[in-house]
Amino acid sequence: MFTCIYSVLVSTANSCLEKMANYLPKSPTLKSYLFHLMALLFILLTGFEIPSQKSDKATLILEITDIRSNMGKILLSVFNTPDGFPAQAEKAHRTLQYKVTGNTAIITIPDLPMGEYAIAILHDEDNNGKMNRNFLGVPKEGYGASNDARNMFSPPDYEKAKFLLNTPQKKMKIKMMY
């Protein structure tokens, strides 16, 4: 790659020097000096990056409200694609578990790459790692999704739950449904 950049630099410098030939003295030393000066400027401007202070990582702070009991734990899945949302935690970008200590929980998720996400939450009151349902298939445990996305007779859609994480810190509230 360096060879390619160097050949582009040489041809650009020669082209510039040819165009400037009518305005410069006919000194080979001056041409050599200008060529090396242009090469040095090119290397300095392209070869040395100043580290950016801007990070491509963000922190998501969730406030989970209306938690019905202190039993069990909160299972949280962070999805960055619709695939598997909301029920297949194994397909999530990140999964987390939190002990329930009250009817509101503040959950901080650090170091998420900026981008599009959707959150799925389950209040696993009996600690069995899955959502319990009644004989009609209606959830018996609490659940929630980002943007408080809901569907009447099916799990929430990724499209309704998705949000853009594009700032270093984002706060969001999610209300549990039972």
Secondary structure as GFF3:
##gff-version 3
##sequence-region A 1 178
A	DSSP	alpha_helix	2	20	.	.	.	ID=ss1
A	DSSP	three_ten_helix	21	23	.	.	.	ID=ss2
A	DSSP	alpha_helix	28	47	.	.	.	ID=ss3
A	DSSP	beta_strand	57	65	.	.	.	ID=ss4
A	DSSP	beta_strand	73	79	.	.	.	ID=ss5
A	DSSP	three_ten_helix	89	91	.	.	.	ID=ss6
A	DSSP	beta_strand	94	99	.	.	.	ID=ss7
A	DSSP	beta_strand	105	113	.	.	.	ID=ss8
A	DSSP	beta_strand	115	124	.	.	.	ID=ss9
A	DSSP	beta_strand	143	145	.	.	.	ID=ss10
A	DSSP	three_ten_helix	146	148	.	.	.	ID=ss11
A	DSSP	alpha_helix	158	161	.	.	.	ID=ss12
A	DSSP	beta_strand	163	165	.	.	.	ID=ss13
A	DSSP	beta_strand	169	175	.	.	.	ID=ss14
###
